């Protein structure tokens, strides 16, 4: 490499560094988004069974527009957007996973709850899909927070699906400002969490069963939904 080439390379490197530094200054000057989080459930029916098994709660799966820390909104049934300068404190699926774990623990009816099968020895795994997690404006203003989770209880030993059920709540916000919308999300998710946790504790037998035992016959269960308009209404 000649002296001229080396000098040119050094100049290019210096210019690139200066540009990156300028971008960093611009980014640092921007106002950070307002961060919001939601709360776990802490009150449950006294009739909840006490179980002697452990469960792992896997991270919920979600569509790309929900799998983000941005707070999703929909102006029409086929559009997706986000609130400006506002965000969840974590990606929505991870935040929901944490709240499911904490809500299960808050029942004081279960031996152990974890996120990692290596951390506990689970009898069951709770798999979930975060199907809906947005504020909907196409029902009129203020918007409606819609939360829908589909849960599956899977037996860890043979990966047998024990039961599947959907849980959905819709709550209209007090206004179209972000803080009341977040409060509506909290109420909607709270209703889903309470029903999901109660279902999770009631479906499997309270005591672990031997490997190969057929799953309990529960029949087909309708989705647990409240406050939501029917599709097409």
Secondary structure, DSSP 8 states (H G I E B T S, - for coil): --HHHHHHHHHHHHHHHHHHHHHHHHHHHS---EEE---------TT------EEEE---EE-TTTSSSEEEEESSTT--EEEEEEEESS-HHHHHHHHHHHHHHHTT--SEEES-TTTS--SEEEEEEEEEEEEE-TT-SS-EEEEEEEEEEEETTTTEEEEEEEEEEEEE-SSSSHHHHHHHHHHHHHHHHHHHHHHHHHHS-SS---TT-----------EEES---TT-
